[in-house]
């Protein structure tokens, strides 16, 4: 289990417990975190779960596979730390993870 902090674009913070094996996206959906739409349900077939990983956590969240990078091409305001939250698997090592949500998921 990991505590993950989701920070909305307006600065509102939500810190929730997310079970190991779930994705960061699933943690947001299960905890009704606003700002993650997850239109494809976690199949890496859209970019509506786009987040910005806090820089100190980037190396701990794994690497972007080709499909994820391709889907990020459809996201708005992509940055170096952009990830699809459906592609980040929660583990004890991510306890304390901070992700920020973009202004929109269009």
N, CA, C and O atoms as a GROMACS GRO file, in nm:
protein
  424
    1UNK      N    1   0.085  -0.117   0.000
    1UNK     CA    2   0.000   0.000   0.000
    1UNK      C    3   0.090   0.124   0.000
    1UNK      O    4   0.194   0.128   0.066
    2UNK      N    5   0.047   0.222  -0.076
    2UNK     CA    6   0.124   0.347  -0.085
    2UNK      C    7   0.030   0.465  -0.068
    2UNK      O    8  -0.083   0.464  -0.116
    3UNK      N    9   0.079   0.567   0.000
    3UNK     CA   10   0.007   0.694   0.006
    3UNK      C   11   0.049   0.774  -0.116
    3UNK      O   12   0.167   0.796  -0.140
    4UNK      N   13  -0.052   0.815  -0.193
    4UNK     CA   14  -0.025   0.895  -0.313
    4UNK      C   15  -0.100   1.026  -0.300
    4UNK      O   16  -0.216   1.029  -0.260
    5UNK      N   17  -0.030   1.134  -0.334
    5UNK     CA   18  -0.092   1.266  -0.332
    5UNK      C   19  -0.117   1.311  -0.474
    5UNK      O   20  -0.026   1.321  -0.556
    6UNK      N   21  -0.244   1.337  -0.502
    6UNK     CA   22  -0.288   1.389  -0.631
    6UNK      C   23  -0.315   1.537  -0.609
    6UNK      O   24  -0.392   1.573  -0.520
    7UNK      N   25  -0.253   1.623  -0.690
    7UNK     CA   26  -0.272   1.767  -0.675
    7UNK      C   27  -0.345   1.820  -0.798
    7UNK      O   28  -0.293   1.815  -0.910
    8UNK      N   29  -0.467   1.870  -0.776
    8UNK     CA   30  -0.546   1.925  -0.885
    8UNK      C   31  -0.478   2.050  -0.940
    8UNK      O   32  -0.392   2.108  -0.875
    9UNK      N   33  -0.518   2.091  -1.058
    9UNK     CA   34  -0.459   2.208  -1.122
    9UNK      C   35  -0.475   2.334  -1.038
    9UNK      O   36  -0.393   2.425  -1.046
   10UNK      N   37  -0.580   2.340  -0.956
   10UNK     CA   38  -0.602   2.458  -0.871
   10UNK      C   39  -0.528   2.450  -0.738
   10UNK      O   40  -0.539   2.541  -0.655
   11UNK      N   41  -0.451   2.342  -0.718
   11UNK     CA   42  -0.372   2.327  -0.597
   11UNK      C   43  -0.436   2.241  -0.490
   11UNK      O   44  -0.371   2.212  -0.389
   12UNK      N   45  -0.561   2.200  -0.508
   12UNK     CA   46  -0.627   2.114  -0.410
   12UNK      C   47  -0.557   1.979  -0.405
   12UNK      O   48  -0.535   1.915  -0.508
   13UNK      N   49  -0.521   1.936  -0.285
   13UNK     CA   50  -0.449   1.810  -0.267
   13UNK      C   51  -0.541   1.701  -0.213
   13UNK      O   52  -0.628   1.726  -0.130
   14UNK      N   53  -0.520   1.579  -0.263
   14UNK     CA   54  -0.590   1.461  -0.216
   14UNK      C   55  -0.484   1.355  -0.189
   14UNK      O   56  -0.419   1.308  -0.282
   15UNK      N   57  -0.467   1.316  -0.064
   15UNK     CA   58  -0.373   1.210  -0.030
   15UNK      C   59  -0.453   1.088   0.010
   15UNK      O   60  -0.534   1.092   0.103
   16UNK      N   61  -0.431   0.979  -0.063
   16UNK     CA   62  -0.510   0.857  -0.042
   16UNK      C   63  -0.419   0.735  -0.040
   16UNK      O   64  -0.307   0.738  -0.092
   17UNK      N   65  -0.468   0.629   0.022
   17UNK     CA   66  -0.399   0.500   0.021
   17UNK      C   67  -0.441   0.425  -0.105
   17UNK      O   68  -0.560   0.416  -0.136
   18UNK      N   69  -0.341   0.372  -0.177
   18UNK     CA   70  -0.369   0.294  -0.298
   18UNK      C   71  -0.300   0.159  -0.282
   18UNK      O   72  -0.182   0.151  -0.249
   19UNK      N   73  -0.375   0.054  -0.307
   19UNK     CA   74  -0.323  -0.082  -0.289
   19UNK      C   75  -0.216  -0.115  -0.394
   19UNK      O   76  -0.224  -0.071  -0.508
   20UNK      N   77  -0.118  -0.191  -0.352
   20UNK     CA   78  -0.016  -0.240  -0.443
   20UNK      C   79  -0.082  -0.318  -0.557
   20UNK      O   80  -0.181  -0.389  -0.536
   21UNK      N   81  -0.026  -0.304  -0.676
   21UNK     CA   82  -0.077  -0.375  -0.792
   21UNK      C   83  -0.178  -0.295  -0.872
   21UNK      O   84  -0.199  -0.324  -0.990
   22UNK      N   85  -0.240  -0.196  -0.811
   22UNK     CA   86  -0.328  -0.107  -0.886
   22UNK      C   87  -0.243  -0.006  -0.960
   22UNK      O   88  -0.125   0.011  -0.928
   23UNK      N   89  -0.302   0.062  -1.056
   23UNK     CA   90  -0.230   0.171  -1.121
   23UNK      C   91  -0.262   0.301  -1.046
   23UNK      O   92  -0.359   0.307  -0.970
   24UNK      N   93  -0.181   0.402  -1.069
   24UNK     CA   94  -0.207   0.534  -1.011
   24UNK      C   95  -0.344   0.584  -1.059
   24UNK      O   96  -0.415   0.650  -0.984
   25UNK      N   97  -0.380   0.553  -1.184
   25UNK     CA   98  -0.511   0.590  -1.237
   25UNK      C   99  -0.622   0.522  -1.159
   25UNK      O  100  -0.719   0.587  -1.120
   26UNK      N  101  -0.609   0.390  -1.136
   26UNK     CA  102  -0.713   0.318  -1.063
   26UNK      C  103  -0.729   0.373  -0.922
   26UNK      O  104  -0.840   0.380  -0.869
   27UNK      N  105  -0.617   0.412  -0.861
   27UNK     CA  106  -0.624   0.473  -0.728
   27UNK      C  107  -0.705   0.601  -0.730
   27UNK      O  108  -0.782   0.628  -0.638
   28UNK      N  109  -0.688   0.681  -0.836
   28UNK     CA  110  -0.764   0.805  -0.849
   28UNK      C  111  -0.912   0.777  -0.868
   28UNK      O  112  -0.996   0.840  -0.804
   29UNK      N  113  -0.944   0.684  -0.956
   29UNK     CA  114  -1.084   0.651  -0.984
   29UNK      C  115  -1.153   0.595  -0.859
   29UNK      O  116  -1.264   0.636  -0.825
   30UNK      N  117  -1.088   0.502  -0.790
   30UNK     CA  118  -1.147   0.440  -0.671
   30UNK      C  119  -1.169   0.540  -0.558
   30UNK      O  120  -1.254   0.520  -0.472
   31UNK      N  121  -1.092   0.648  -0.559
   31UNK     CA  122  -1.103   0.750  -0.454
   31UNK      C  123  -1.169   0.878  -0.503
   31UNK      O  124  -1.163   0.981  -0.436
   32UNK      N  125  -1.232   0.872  -0.620
   32UNK     CA  126  -1.308   0.986  -0.676
   32UNK      C  127  -1.226   1.114  -0.684
   32UNK      O  128  -1.274   1.222  -0.652
   33UNK      N  129  -1.101   1.100  -0.728
   33UNK     CA  130  -1.014   1.216  -0.746
   33UNK      C  131  -1.056   1.286  -0.876
   33UNK      O  132  -1.052   1.225  -0.982
   34UNK      N  133  -1.096   1.413  -0.868
   34UNK     CA  134  -1.134   1.483  -0.991
   34UNK      C  135  -1.013   1.515  -1.077
   34UNK      O  136  -0.904   1.541  -1.026
   35UNK      N  137  -1.033   1.512  -1.210
   35UNK     CA  138  -0.926   1.551  -1.300
   35UNK      C  139  -0.863   1.436  -1.376
   35UNK      O  140  -0.783   1.459  -1.467
   36UNK      N  141  -0.898   1.313  -1.341
   36UNK     CA  142  -0.852   1.197  -1.417
   36UNK      C  143  -0.977   1.131  -1.474
   36UNK      O  144  -1.059   1.076  -1.401
   37UNK      N  145  -0.990   1.138  -1.608
   37UNK     CA  146  -1.111   1.088  -1.673
   37UNK      C  147  -1.104   0.938  -1.701
   37UNK      O  148  -1.203   0.867  -1.682
   38UNK      N  149  -0.989   0.889  -1.745
   38UNK     CA  150  -0.968   0.746  -1.771
   38UNK      C  151  -1.072   0.690  -1.868
   38UNK      O  152  -1.132   0.587  -1.841
   39UNK      N  153  -1.091   0.758  -1.978
   39UNK     CA  154  -1.193   0.717  -2.077
   39UNK      C  155  -1.175   0.575  -2.127
   39UNK      O  156  -1.274   0.507  -2.153
   40UNK      N  157  -1.052   0.528  -2.142
   40UNK     CA  158  -1.030   0.393  -2.197
   40UNK      C  159  -1.023   0.287  -2.088
   40UNK      O  160  -1.004   0.169  -2.118
   41UNK      N  161  -1.037   0.328  -1.964
   41UNK     CA  162  -1.036   0.231  -1.854
   41UNK      C  163  -0.900   0.175  -1.819
   41UNK      O  164  -0.892   0.075  -1.747
   42UNK      N  165  -0.794   0.236  -1.867
   42UNK     CA  166  -0.660   0.190  -1.832
   42UNK      C  167  -0.592   0.105  -1.936
   42UNK      O  168  -0.495   0.036  -1.906
   43UNK      N  169  -0.642   0.109  -2.058
   43UNK     CA  170  -0.587   0.025  -2.165
   43UNK      C  171  -0.475   0.094  -2.243
   43UNK      O  172  -0.429   0.041  -2.344
   44UNK      N  173  -0.432   0.210  -2.198
   44UNK     CA  174  -0.328   0.288  -2.268
   44UNK      C  175  -0.373   0.317  -2.412
   44UNK      O  176  -0.295   0.309  -2.506
   45UNK      N  177  -0.502   0.351  -2.425
   45UNK     CA  178  -0.558   0.380  -2.557
   45UNK      C  179  -0.613   0.522  -2.566
   45UNK      O  180  -0.684   0.556  -2.661
   46UNK      N  181  -0.582   0.604  -2.467
   46UNK     CA  182  -0.621   0.745  -2.469
   46UNK      C  183  -0.519   0.820  -2.384
   46UNK      O  184  -0.420   0.762  -2.340
   47UNK      N  185  -0.542   0.945  -2.360
   47UNK     CA  186  -0.449   1.023  -2.278
   47UNK      C  187  -0.525   1.099  -2.169
   47UNK      O  188  -0.480   1.204  -2.124
   48UNK      N  189  -0.640   1.045  -2.126
   48UNK     CA  190  -0.723   1.117  -2.030
   48UNK      C  191  -0.691   1.084  -1.884
   48UNK      O  192  -0.770   1.114  -1.795
   49UNK      N  193  -0.576   1.022  -1.862
   49UNK     CA  194  -0.528   1.000  -1.725
   49UNK      C  195  -0.388   1.061  -1.711
   49UNK      O  196  -0.309   1.019  -1.626
   50UNK      N  197  -0.360   1.158  -1.794
   50UNK     CA  198  -0.231   1.228  -1.796
   50UNK      C  199  -0.204   1.294  -1.661
   50UNK      O  200  -0.292   1.360  -1.605
   51UNK      N  201  -0.084   1.276  -1.610
   51UNK     CA  202  -0.039   1.342  -1.488
   51UNK      C  203   0.104   1.390  -1.507
   51UNK      O  204   0.175   1.346  -1.597
   52UNK      N  205   0.145   1.480  -1.420
   52UNK     CA  206   0.285   1.523  -1.411
   52UNK      C  207   0.341   1.460  -1.284
   52UNK      O  208   0.295   1.490  -1.173
   53UNK      N  209   0.439   1.374  -1.299
   53UNK     CA  210   0.503   1.311  -1.185
   53UNK      C  211   0.600   1.412  -1.123
   53UNK      O  212   0.678   1.477  -1.193
   54UNK      N  213   0.593   1.425  -0.991
   54UNK     CA  214   0.685   1.513  -0.921
   54UNK      C  215   0.828   1.472  -0.957
   54UNK      O  216   0.860   1.354  -0.954
   55UNK      N  217   0.914   1.569  -0.991
   55UNK     CA  218   1.048   1.536  -1.040
   55UNK      C  219   1.127   1.437  -0.955
   55UNK      O  220   1.200   1.354  -1.009
   56UNK      N  221   1.114   1.443  -0.824
   56UNK     CA  222   1.191   1.351  -0.739
   56UNK      C  223   1.142   1.207  -0.748
   56UNK      O  224   1.208   1.116  -0.699
   57UNK      N  225   1.027   1.184  -0.810
   57UNK     CA  226   0.969   1.051  -0.822
   57UNK      C  227   0.982   0.991  -0.961
   57UNK      O  228   0.952   0.873  -0.980
   58UNK      N  229   1.027   1.068  -1.057
   58UNK     CA  230   1.030   1.021  -1.197
   58UNK      C  231   1.106   0.890  -1.211
   58UNK      O  232   1.057   0.798  -1.278
   59UNK      N  233   1.222   0.879  -1.151
   59UNK     CA  234   1.303   0.758  -1.169
   59UNK      C  235   1.240   0.635  -1.103
   59UNK      O  236   1.274   0.522  -1.138
   60UNK      N  237   1.150   0.655  -1.008
   60UNK     CA  238   1.088   0.544  -0.936
   60UNK      C  239   0.960   0.494  -1.004
   60UNK      O  240   0.906   0.390  -0.965
   61UNK      N  241   0.912   0.566  -1.104
   61UNK     CA  242   0.784   0.528  -1.167
   61UNK      C  243   0.803   0.446  -1.294
   61UNK      O  244   0.705   0.417  -1.362
   62UNK      N  245   0.924   0.409  -1.326
   62UNK     CA  246   0.949   0.328  -1.444
   62UNK      C  247   0.968   0.413  -1.568
   62UNK      O  248   0.970   0.536  -1.561
   63UNK      N  249   0.981   0.347  -1.680
   63UNK     CA  250   1.004   0.419  -1.806
   63UNK      C  251   0.880   0.414  -1.893
   63UNK      O  252   0.797   0.324  -1.883
   64UNK      N  253   0.868   0.513  -1.979
   64UNK     CA  254   0.757   0.518  -2.074
   64UNK      C  255   0.783   0.421  -2.187
   64UNK      O  256   0.887   0.427  -2.253
   65UNK      N  257   0.689   0.331  -2.209
   65UNK     CA  258   0.697   0.242  -2.324
   65UNK      C  259   0.651   0.318  -2.448
   65UNK      O  260   0.593   0.426  -2.437
   66UNK      N  261   0.676   0.262  -2.565
   66UNK     CA  262   0.642   0.330  -2.691
   66UNK      C  263   0.494   0.367  -2.700
   66UNK      O  264   0.461   0.477  -2.743
   67UNK      N  265   0.405   0.276  -2.660
   67UNK     CA  266   0.261   0.303  -2.669
   67UNK      C  267   0.222   0.422  -2.581
   67UNK      O  268   0.143   0.507  -2.622
   68UNK      N  269   0.278   0.426  -2.460
   68UNK     CA  270   0.248   0.538  -2.371
   68UNK      C  271   0.295   0.670  -2.432
   68UNK      O  272   0.223   0.769  -2.430
   69UNK      N  273   0.416   0.670  -2.487
   69UNK     CA  274   0.468   0.791  -2.550
   69UNK      C  275   0.379   0.834  -2.666
   69UNK      O  276   0.353   0.953  -2.684
   70UNK      N  277   0.332   0.738  -2.744
   70UNK     CA  278   0.243   0.769  -2.856
   70UNK      C  279   0.114   0.832  -2.806
   70UNK      O  280   0.066   0.930  -2.863
   71UNK      N  281   0.056   0.778  -2.700
   71UNK     CA  282  -0.069   0.833  -2.645
   71UNK      C  283  -0.046   0.971  -2.585
   71UNK      O  284  -0.135   1.056  -2.592
   72UNK      N  285   0.070   0.995  -2.526
   72UNK     CA  286   0.100   1.128  -2.470
   72UNK      C  287   0.104   1.234  -2.579
   72UNK      O  288   0.085   1.353  -2.551
   73UNK      N  289   0.127   1.193  -2.703
   73UNK     CA  290   0.125   1.289  -2.814
   73UNK      C  291  -0.013   1.352  -2.829
   73UNK      O  292  -0.026   1.459  -2.890
   74UNK      N  293  -0.117   1.288  -2.774
   74UNK     CA  294  -0.254   1.340  -2.782
   74UNK      C  295  -0.293   1.421  -2.660
   74UNK      O  296  -0.401   1.481  -2.657
   75UNK      N  297  -0.208   1.424  -2.560
   75UNK     CA  298  -0.238   1.498  -2.436
   75UNK      C  299  -0.208   1.646  -2.454
   75UNK      O  300  -0.131   1.687  -2.541
   76UNK      N  301  -0.270   1.725  -2.368
   76UNK     CA  302  -0.251   1.870  -2.369
   76UNK      C  303  -0.138   1.905  -2.272
   76UNK      O  304  -0.128   1.847  -2.163
   77UNK      N  305  -0.054   2.000  -2.310
   77UNK     CA  306   0.052   2.053  -2.222
   77UNK      C  307   0.145   1.945  -2.166
   77UNK      O  308   0.171   1.941  -2.046
   78UNK      N  309   0.194   1.860  -2.254
   78UNK     CA  310   0.288   1.755  -2.213
   78UNK      C  311   0.420   1.817  -2.171
   78UNK      O  312   0.471   1.909  -2.236
   79UNK      N  313   0.475   1.766  -2.063
   79UNK     CA  314   0.605   1.810  -2.012
   79UNK      C  315   0.698   1.690  -1.998
   79UNK      O  316   0.657   1.576  -2.022
   80UNK      N  317   0.819   1.715  -1.960
   80UNK     CA  318   0.918   1.608  -1.945
   80UNK      C  319   0.874   1.503  -1.843
   80UNK      O  320   0.904   1.385  -1.859
   81UNK      N  321   0.802   1.545  -1.739
   81UNK     CA  322   0.761   1.452  -1.634
   81UNK      C  323   0.620   1.395  -1.658
   81UNK      O  324   0.564   1.332  -1.569
   82UNK      N  325   0.564   1.418  -1.777
   82UNK     CA  326   0.430   1.367  -1.808
   82UNK      C  327   0.429   1.216  -1.817
   82UNK      O  328   0.520   1.154  -1.873
   83UNK      N  329   0.324   1.156  -1.760
   83UNK     CA  330   0.301   1.012  -1.769
   83UNK      C  331   0.152   0.988  -1.781
   83UNK      O  332   0.071   1.073  -1.745
   84UNK      N  333   0.118   0.870  -1.831
   84UNK     CA  334  -0.020   0.824  -1.823
   84UNK      C  335  -0.029   0.747  -1.691
   84UNK      O  336   0.044   0.650  -1.670
   85UNK      N  337  -0.118   0.790  -1.605
   85UNK     CA  338  -0.124   0.729  -1.472
   85UNK      C  339  -0.168   0.583  -1.476
   85UNK      O  340  -0.146   0.510  -1.379
   86UNK      N  341  -0.229   0.540  -1.586
   86UNK     CA  342  -0.266   0.398  -1.599
   86UNK      C  343  -0.144   0.310  -1.618
   86UNK      O  344  -0.152   0.188  -1.604
   87UNK      N  345  -0.031   0.369  -1.651
   87UNK     CA  346   0.091   0.293  -1.678
   87UNK      C  347   0.189   0.293  -1.561
   87UNK      O  348   0.300   0.241  -1.574
   88UNK      N  349   0.149   0.350  -1.448
   88UNK     CA  350   0.235   0.351  -1.329
   88UNK      C  351   0.173   0.256  -1.227
   88UNK      O  352   0.067   0.284  -1.171
   89UNK      N  353   0.241   0.144  -1.203
   89UNK     CA  354   0.190   0.044  -1.108
   89UNK      C  355   0.234   0.081  -0.967
   89UNK      O  356   0.351   0.110  -0.942
   90UNK      N  357   0.138   0.077  -0.876
   90UNK     CA  358   0.164   0.112  -0.737
   90UNK      C  359   0.235  -0.003  -0.666
   90UNK      O  360   0.201  -0.120  -0.683
   91UNK      N  361   0.335   0.035  -0.587
   91UNK     CA  362   0.408  -0.060  -0.503
   91UNK      C  363   0.453   0.016  -0.378
   91UNK      O  364   0.438   0.138  -0.371
   92UNK      N  365   0.509  -0.056  -0.281
   92UNK     CA  366   0.557   0.008  -0.159
   92UNK      C  367   0.660   0.117  -0.190
   92UNK      O  368   0.671   0.216  -0.117
   93UNK      N  369   0.736   0.099  -0.298
   93UNK     CA  370   0.839   0.195  -0.335
   93UNK      C  371   0.780   0.331  -0.375
   93UNK      O  372   0.851   0.432  -0.376
   94UNK      N  373   0.651   0.334  -0.406
   94UNK     CA  374   0.588   0.461  -0.445
   94UNK      C  375   0.516   0.528  -0.330
   94UNK      O  376   0.442   0.625  -0.350
   95UNK      N  377   0.537   0.479  -0.206
   95UNK     CA  378   0.476   0.543  -0.091
   95UNK      C  379   0.526   0.687  -0.080
   95UNK      O  380   0.646   0.710  -0.064
   96UNK      N  381   0.434   0.783  -0.089
   96UNK     CA  382   0.469   0.925  -0.086
   96UNK      C  383   0.467   0.990  -0.223
   96UNK      O  384   0.492   1.110  -0.234
   97UNK      N  385   0.438   0.914  -0.328
   97UNK     CA  386   0.435   0.967  -0.465
   97UNK      C  387   0.345   1.090  -0.475
   97UNK      O  388   0.238   1.094  -0.414
   98UNK      N  389   0.390   1.187  -0.550
   98UNK     CA  390   0.313   1.309  -0.576
   98UNK      C  391   0.296   1.322  -0.727
   98UNK      O  392   0.393   1.320  -0.803
   99UNK      N  393   0.170   1.336  -0.769
   99UNK     CA  394   0.140   1.363  -0.910
   99UNK      C  395   0.051   1.486  -0.917
   99UNK      O  396  -0.036   1.508  -0.832
  100UNK      N  397   0.074   1.566  -1.020
  100UNK     CA  398  -0.007   1.685  -1.043
  100UNK      C  399  -0.093   1.662  -1.167
  100UNK      O  400  -0.051   1.596  -1.262
  101UNK      N  401  -0.212   1.718  -1.164
  101UNK     CA  402  -0.305   1.699  -1.274
  101UNK      C  403  -0.302   1.820  -1.366
  101UNK      O  404  -0.290   1.933  -1.319
  102UNK      N  405  -0.313   1.797  -1.495
  102UNK     CA  406  -0.314   1.909  -1.589
  102UNK      C  407  -0.445   1.987  -1.580
  102UNK      O  408  -0.540   1.945  -1.514
  103UNK      N  409  -0.448   2.101  -1.646
  103UNK     CA  410  -0.567   2.185  -1.645
  103UNK      C  411  -0.686   2.113  -1.706
  103UNK      O  412  -0.799   2.129  -1.660
  104UNK      N  413  -0.662   2.033  -1.811
  104UNK     CA  414  -0.769   1.955  -1.870
  104UNK      C  415  -0.714   1.826  -1.925
  104UNK      O  416  -0.593   1.810  -1.942
  105UNK      N  417  -0.803   1.732  -1.955
  105UNK     CA  418  -0.764   1.602  -2.010
  105UNK      C  419  -0.810   1.587  -2.154
  105UNK      O  420  -0.834   1.475  -2.199
  106UNK      N  421  -0.824   1.695  -2.225
  106UNK     CA  422  -0.874   1.689  -2.364
  106UNK      C  423  -0.761   1.659  -2.461
  106UNK      O  424  -0.784   1.650  -2.581
   0.00000   0.00000   0.00000
